């Protein structure tokens, strides 16, 4: 569902284990089966944060209902599932590991998932547009009813389609829980070019990945970027010692200590929130979260 784009690069410069094969399957079962042993949990943190941001946006801009969220690197739609439905990440792990679900075809699973999520949809659900380069993953999210609009497009290498540009116009909040580093300024430039009013941008970014270029681009569009300083968020455990050592080397190279962070055996992410200056002044990040 959402951990990054469909085809993470195998470059040794990243030093990360390559899970590219799980991001574009006909359904999310391989994704959950692979990431559950690694304690992958960033969508759980995103669920709490994004719900707070949606409520804050509604309070500041009551003239904009219904709100529209663009989930970047959406994969199978997990952020939409958690944002709009009475369900937890732990429950999704259990669901997709159950023997009964394991016996279903991908087509039947999508049908069942649509009913599963429909029964749990919250009254305040927002409209979600999902974007990912993985066509089968995006197709699953669409078939399961998690997205109002789904686009299998790679904005790092191609311009947005006319349909995507039309869908972007109503954007209020852009979310991303694992794609920064795979998507860069080119993608965000395309998103900003398509919106009708300045959106909020909420990004969970691994501490090994620089966010400064994107923050500078957002600043030129009139958005103020704040980093939540009170805490970081676990993403997942390191897959092996080599991945851990690569992460520690990368963090040392940019002067970041791992004590009380990656020393616990997990990748850690920072939360960045970019907003128009008036919104940031009205609700400082430290008070909002």
PyMOL commands that set and color helices and strands:
alter all, ss='L'
color gray80, all
select helices_A, chain A and resi 20-22+29-36+42-60+62-64+78-84+89-97+99-102+106-118+135-143+162-168+185-194+212-220+241-253+262-264+277-282+285-288
alter helices_A, ss='H'
color red, helices_A
select strands_A, chain A and resi 68-72+127-132+149-152+173-176+200-206+223-227+233-237+266-276
alter strands_A, ss='S'
color yellow, strands_A
deselect
rebuild
show_as cartoon
